[in-house]
Amino acid sequence: MMRLAFQVYGPHEIVATARNGRQATELAIRHQPDLVVLDLMMPVLNGFEAVPLIREGAPRARIAVLSALDDPDSRRRAEQVGVDLFLVKGTIPREMVRRLNELVLAGAAGARAD
């Protein structure tokens, strides 16, 4: 679903996909992407555990989570560990990609300002 949405609505190149949080962390550190999109409920390392590791190893990456967990506690925990954007599963694909594009552009603008 995410891959198809990017192909249809976004100019992004998908450099890697992961099966679990540990693999997502390793791939983010290896590829240093502009954007990492994670599920909060992944095997091995969940999103709450993976985000700080990605922040440390790929500090310029923007991190978005796509989750079925849509409650205040999950949103607060995601913000505390460093998530830049919280998306709920079921978001219309065009809207999801639009919001991810905005996040990437905001990150690029911030990088230029440094």
MODELLER restraints for C-alpha pairs under 7 A, 6 or more apart:
rsr = mdl.restraints
at = mdl.atoms
rsr.add(forms.Gaussian(group=physical.xy_distance, feature=features.Distance(at['CA:5:A'], at['CA:93:A']), mean=5.66, stdev=0.5))
rsr.add(forms.Gaussian(group=physical.xy_distance, feature=features.Distance(at['CA:5:A'], at['CA:94:A']), mean=6.98, stdev=0.5))
rsr.add(forms.Gaussian(group=physical.xy_distance, feature=features.Distance(at['CA:5:A'], at['CA:97:A']), mean=6.93, stdev=0.5))
rsr.add(forms.Gaussian(group=physical.xy_distance, feature=features.Distance(at['CA:6:A'], at['CA:12:A']), mean=6.40, stdev=0.5))
rsr.add(forms.Gaussian(group=physical.xy_distance, feature=features.Distance(at['CA:6:A'], at['CA:97:A']), mean=6.63, stdev=0.5))
rsr.add(forms.Gaussian(group=physical.xy_distance, feature=features.Distance(at['CA:9:A'], at['CA:94:A']), mean=6.08, stdev=0.5))
rsr.add(forms.Gaussian(group=physical.xy_distance, feature=features.Distance(at['CA:9:A'], at['CA:97:A']), mean=6.44, stdev=0.5))
rsr.add(forms.Gaussian(group=physical.xy_distance, feature=features.Distance(at['CA:10:A'], at['CA:97:A']), mean=6.29, stdev=0.5))
rsr.add(forms.Gaussian(group=physical.xy_distance, feature=features.Distance(at['CA:16:A'], at['CA:27:A']), mean=6.83, stdev=0.5))
rsr.add(forms.Gaussian(group=physical.xy_distance, feature=features.Distance(at['CA:18:A'], at['CA:24:A']), mean=5.03, stdev=0.5))
rsr.add(forms.Gaussian(group=physical.xy_distance, feature=features.Distance(at['CA:20:A'], at['CA:42:A']), mean=5.38, stdev=0.5))
rsr.add(forms.Gaussian(group=physical.xy_distance, feature=features.Distance(at['CA:20:A'], at['CA:43:A']), mean=5.08, stdev=0.5))
rsr.add(forms.Gaussian(group=physical.xy_distance, feature=features.Distance(at['CA:20:A'], at['CA:44:A']), mean=5.96, stdev=0.5))
rsr.add(forms.Gaussian(group=physical.xy_distance, feature=features.Distance(at['CA:20:A'], at['CA:45:A']), mean=6.70, stdev=0.5))
rsr.add(forms.Gaussian(group=physical.xy_distance, feature=features.Distance(at['CA:21:A'], at['CA:42:A']), mean=5.70, stdev=0.5))
rsr.add(forms.Gaussian(group=physical.xy_distance, feature=features.Distance(at['CA:21:A'], at['CA:43:A']), mean=6.29, stdev=0.5))
rsr.add(forms.Gaussian(group=physical.xy_distance, feature=features.Distance(at['CA:21:A'], at['CA:44:A']), mean=5.91, stdev=0.5))
rsr.add(forms.Gaussian(group=physical.xy_distance, feature=features.Distance(at['CA:21:A'], at['CA:45:A']), mean=4.38, stdev=0.5))
rsr.add(forms.Gaussian(group=physical.xy_distance, feature=features.Distance(at['CA:21:A'], at['CA:46:A']), mean=5.62, stdev=0.5))
rsr.add(forms.Gaussian(group=physical.xy_distance, feature=features.Distance(at['CA:21:A'], at['CA:47:A']), mean=6.48, stdev=0.5))
rsr.add(forms.Gaussian(group=physical.xy_distance, feature=features.Distance(at['CA:21:A'], at['CA:50:A']), mean=5.75, stdev=0.5))
rsr.add(forms.Gaussian(group=physical.xy_distance, feature=features.Distance(at['CA:22:A'], at['CA:44:A']), mean=6.24, stdev=0.5))
rsr.add(forms.Gaussian(group=physical.xy_distance, feature=features.Distance(at['CA:22:A'], at['CA:45:A']), mean=5.56, stdev=0.5))
rsr.add(forms.Gaussian(group=physical.xy_distance, feature=features.Distance(at['CA:22:A'], at['CA:50:A']), mean=6.92, stdev=0.5))
rsr.add(forms.Gaussian(group=physical.xy_distance, feature=features.Distance(at['CA:25:A'], at['CA:50:A']), mean=6.11, stdev=0.5))
rsr.add(forms.Gaussian(group=physical.xy_distance, feature=features.Distance(at['CA:25:A'], at['CA:53:A']), mean=6.58, stdev=0.5))
rsr.add(forms.Gaussian(group=physical.xy_distance, feature=features.Distance(at['CA:25:A'], at['CA:54:A']), mean=5.46, stdev=0.5))
rsr.add(forms.Gaussian(group=physical.xy_distance, feature=features.Distance(at['CA:28:A'], at['CA:54:A']), mean=6.47, stdev=0.5))
rsr.add(forms.Gaussian(group=physical.xy_distance, feature=features.Distance(at['CA:28:A'], at['CA:58:A']), mean=6.38, stdev=0.5))
rsr.add(forms.Gaussian(group=physical.xy_distance, feature=features.Distance(at['CA:29:A'], at['CA:54:A']), mean=6.66, stdev=0.5))
rsr.add(forms.Gaussian(group=physical.xy_distance, feature=features.Distance(at['CA:29:A'], at['CA:57:A']), mean=5.13, stdev=0.5))
rsr.add(forms.Gaussian(group=physical.xy_distance, feature=features.Distance(at['CA:29:A'], at['CA:58:A']), mean=5.22, stdev=0.5))
rsr.add(forms.Gaussian(group=physical.xy_distance, feature=features.Distance(at['CA:32:A'], at['CA:58:A']), mean=5.42, stdev=0.5))
rsr.add(forms.Gaussian(group=physical.xy_distance, feature=features.Distance(at['CA:32:A'], at['CA:61:A']), mean=6.74, stdev=0.5))
rsr.add(forms.Gaussian(group=physical.xy_distance, feature=features.Distance(at['CA:33:A'], at['CA:61:A']), mean=5.73, stdev=0.5))
rsr.add(forms.Gaussian(group=physical.xy_distance, feature=features.Distance(at['CA:34:A'], at['CA:60:A']), mean=6.75, stdev=0.5))
rsr.add(forms.Gaussian(group=physical.xy_distance, feature=features.Distance(at['CA:34:A'], at['CA:61:A']), mean=4.63, stdev=0.5))
rsr.add(forms.Gaussian(group=physical.xy_distance, feature=features.Distance(at['CA:34:A'], at['CA:62:A']), mean=6.00, stdev=0.5))
rsr.add(forms.Gaussian(group=physical.xy_distance, feature=features.Distance(at['CA:34:A'], at['CA:104:A']), mean=6.50, stdev=0.5))
rsr.add(forms.Gaussian(group=physical.xy_distance, feature=features.Distance(at['CA:35:A'], at['CA:61:A']), mean=5.19, stdev=0.5))
rsr.add(forms.Gaussian(group=physical.xy_distance, feature=features.Distance(at['CA:35:A'], at['CA:62:A']), mean=4.71, stdev=0.5))
rsr.add(forms.Gaussian(group=physical.xy_distance, feature=features.Distance(at['CA:35:A'], at['CA:63:A']), mean=5.84, stdev=0.5))
rsr.add(forms.Gaussian(group=physical.xy_distance, feature=features.Distance(at['CA:35:A'], at['CA:104:A']), mean=6.48, stdev=0.5))
rsr.add(forms.Gaussian(group=physical.xy_distance, feature=features.Distance(at['CA:36:A'], at['CA:61:A']), mean=6.58, stdev=0.5))
rsr.add(forms.Gaussian(group=physical.xy_distance, feature=features.Distance(at['CA:36:A'], at['CA:62:A']), mean=6.20, stdev=0.5))
rsr.add(forms.Gaussian(group=physical.xy_distance, feature=features.Distance(at['CA:36:A'], at['CA:63:A']), mean=4.85, stdev=0.5))
rsr.add(forms.Gaussian(group=physical.xy_distance, feature=features.Distance(at['CA:36:A'], at['CA:64:A']), mean=6.19, stdev=0.5))
rsr.add(forms.Gaussian(group=physical.xy_distance, feature=features.Distance(at['CA:37:A'], at['CA:63:A']), mean=5.99, stdev=0.5))
rsr.add(forms.Gaussian(group=physical.xy_distance, feature=features.Distance(at['CA:37:A'], at['CA:64:A']), mean=4.80, stdev=0.5))
rsr.add(forms.Gaussian(group=physical.xy_distance, feature=features.Distance(at['CA:37:A'], at['CA:65:A']), mean=5.48, stdev=0.5))
rsr.add(forms.Gaussian(group=physical.xy_distance, feature=features.Distance(at['CA:37:A'], at['CA:66:A']), mean=6.90, stdev=0.5))
rsr.add(forms.Gaussian(group=physical.xy_distance, feature=features.Distance(at['CA:38:A'], at['CA:47:A']), mean=6.42, stdev=0.5))
rsr.add(forms.Gaussian(group=physical.xy_distance, feature=features.Distance(at['CA:38:A'], at['CA:64:A']), mean=6.33, stdev=0.5))
rsr.add(forms.Gaussian(group=physical.xy_distance, feature=features.Distance(at['CA:38:A'], at['CA:65:A']), mean=4.70, stdev=0.5))
rsr.add(forms.Gaussian(group=physical.xy_distance, feature=features.Distance(at['CA:38:A'], at['CA:66:A']), mean=6.05, stdev=0.5))
rsr.add(forms.Gaussian(group=physical.xy_distance, feature=features.Distance(at['CA:39:A'], at['CA:47:A']), mean=6.02, stdev=0.5))
rsr.add(forms.Gaussian(group=physical.xy_distance, feature=features.Distance(at['CA:39:A'], at['CA:65:A']), mean=5.43, stdev=0.5))
rsr.add(forms.Gaussian(group=physical.xy_distance, feature=features.Distance(at['CA:39:A'], at['CA:66:A']), mean=5.08, stdev=0.5))
rsr.add(forms.Gaussian(group=physical.xy_distance, feature=features.Distance(at['CA:39:A'], at['CA:67:A']), mean=5.40, stdev=0.5))
rsr.add(forms.Gaussian(group=physical.xy_distance, feature=features.Distance(at['CA:40:A'], at['CA:46:A']), mean=5.59, stdev=0.5))
rsr.add(forms.Gaussian(group=physical.xy_distance, feature=features.Distance(at['CA:40:A'], at['CA:47:A']), mean=3.98, stdev=0.5))
rsr.add(forms.Gaussian(group=physical.xy_distance, feature=features.Distance(at['CA:40:A'], at['CA:48:A']), mean=6.35, stdev=0.5))
rsr.add(forms.Gaussian(group=physical.xy_distance, feature=features.Distance(at['CA:40:A'], at['CA:65:A']), mean=6.46, stdev=0.5))
rsr.add(forms.Gaussian(group=physical.xy_distance, feature=features.Distance(at['CA:40:A'], at['CA:67:A']), mean=5.81, stdev=0.5))
rsr.add(forms.Gaussian(group=physical.xy_distance, feature=features.Distance(at['CA:41:A'], at['CA:47:A']), mean=6.22, stdev=0.5))
rsr.add(forms.Gaussian(group=physical.xy_distance, feature=features.Distance(at['CA:48:A'], at['CA:78:A']), mean=6.38, stdev=0.5))
rsr.add(forms.Gaussian(group=physical.xy_distance, feature=features.Distance(at['CA:48:A'], at['CA:81:A']), mean=6.47, stdev=0.5))
rsr.add(forms.Gaussian(group=physical.xy_distance, feature=features.Distance(at['CA:51:A'], at['CA:81:A']), mean=6.35, stdev=0.5))
rsr.add(forms.Gaussian(group=physical.xy_distance, feature=features.Distance(at['CA:51:A'], at['CA:82:A']), mean=6.61, stdev=0.5))
rsr.add(forms.Gaussian(group=physical.xy_distance, feature=features.Distance(at['CA:51:A'], at['CA:83:A']), mean=6.96, stdev=0.5))
rsr.add(forms.Gaussian(group=physical.xy_distance, feature=features.Distance(at['CA:52:A'], at['CA:81:A']), mean=5.90, stdev=0.5))
rsr.add(forms.Gaussian(group=physical.xy_distance, feature=features.Distance(at['CA:52:A'], at['CA:82:A']), mean=6.73, stdev=0.5))
rsr.add(forms.Gaussian(group=physical.xy_distance, feature=features.Distance(at['CA:62:A'], at['CA:84:A']), mean=6.28, stdev=0.5))
rsr.add(forms.Gaussian(group=physical.xy_distance, feature=features.Distance(at['CA:62:A'], at['CA:104:A']), mean=6.62, stdev=0.5))
rsr.add(forms.Gaussian(group=physical.xy_distance, feature=features.Distance(at['CA:62:A'], at['CA:107:A']), mean=6.61, stdev=0.5))
rsr.add(forms.Gaussian(group=physical.xy_distance, feature=features.Distance(at['CA:63:A'], at['CA:83:A']), mean=5.38, stdev=0.5))
rsr.add(forms.Gaussian(group=physical.xy_distance, feature=features.Distance(at['CA:63:A'], at['CA:84:A']), mean=5.33, stdev=0.5))
rsr.add(forms.Gaussian(group=physical.xy_distance, feature=features.Distance(at['CA:63:A'], at['CA:85:A']), mean=6.68, stdev=0.5))
rsr.add(forms.Gaussian(group=physical.xy_distance, feature=features.Distance(at['CA:64:A'], at['CA:83:A']), mean=5.92, stdev=0.5))
rsr.add(forms.Gaussian(group=physical.xy_distance, feature=features.Distance(at['CA:64:A'], at['CA:84:A']), mean=5.68, stdev=0.5))
rsr.add(forms.Gaussian(group=physical.xy_distance, feature=features.Distance(at['CA:64:A'], at['CA:85:A']), mean=4.54, stdev=0.5))
rsr.add(forms.Gaussian(group=physical.xy_distance, feature=features.Distance(at['CA:64:A'], at['CA:86:A']), mean=5.82, stdev=0.5))
rsr.add(forms.Gaussian(group=physical.xy_distance, feature=features.Distance(at['CA:65:A'], at['CA:83:A']), mean=7.00, stdev=0.5))
rsr.add(forms.Gaussian(group=physical.xy_distance, feature=features.Distance(at['CA:65:A'], at['CA:85:A']), mean=6.38, stdev=0.5))
rsr.add(forms.Gaussian(group=physical.xy_distance, feature=features.Distance(at['CA:65:A'], at['CA:86:A']), mean=5.10, stdev=0.5))
rsr.add(forms.Gaussian(group=physical.xy_distance, feature=features.Distance(at['CA:65:A'], at['CA:87:A']), mean=5.92, stdev=0.5))
rsr.add(forms.Gaussian(group=physical.xy_distance, feature=features.Distance(at['CA:66:A'], at['CA:86:A']), mean=6.35, stdev=0.5))
rsr.add(forms.Gaussian(group=physical.xy_distance, feature=features.Distance(at['CA:66:A'], at['CA:87:A']), mean=4.72, stdev=0.5))
rsr.add(forms.Gaussian(group=physical.xy_distance, feature=features.Distance(at['CA:66:A'], at['CA:88:A']), mean=5.48, stdev=0.5))
rsr.add(forms.Gaussian(group=physical.xy_distance, feature=features.Distance(at['CA:66:A'], at['CA:89:A']), mean=5.76, stdev=0.5))
rsr.add(forms.Gaussian(group=physical.xy_distance, feature=features.Distance(at['CA:67:A'], at['CA:87:A']), mean=6.38, stdev=0.5))
rsr.add(forms.Gaussian(group=physical.xy_distance, feature=features.Distance(at['CA:67:A'], at['CA:88:A']), mean=5.02, stdev=0.5))
rsr.add(forms.Gaussian(group=physical.xy_distance, feature=features.Distance(at['CA:67:A'], at['CA:89:A']), mean=5.24, stdev=0.5))
rsr.add(forms.Gaussian(group=physical.xy_distance, feature=features.Distance(at['CA:68:A'], at['CA:88:A']), mean=5.76, stdev=0.5))
rsr.add(forms.Gaussian(group=physical.xy_distance, feature=features.Distance(at['CA:68:A'], at['CA:89:A']), mean=5.16, stdev=0.5))
rsr.add(forms.Gaussian(group=physical.xy_distance, feature=features.Distance(at['CA:70:A'], at['CA:88:A']), mean=6.38, stdev=0.5))
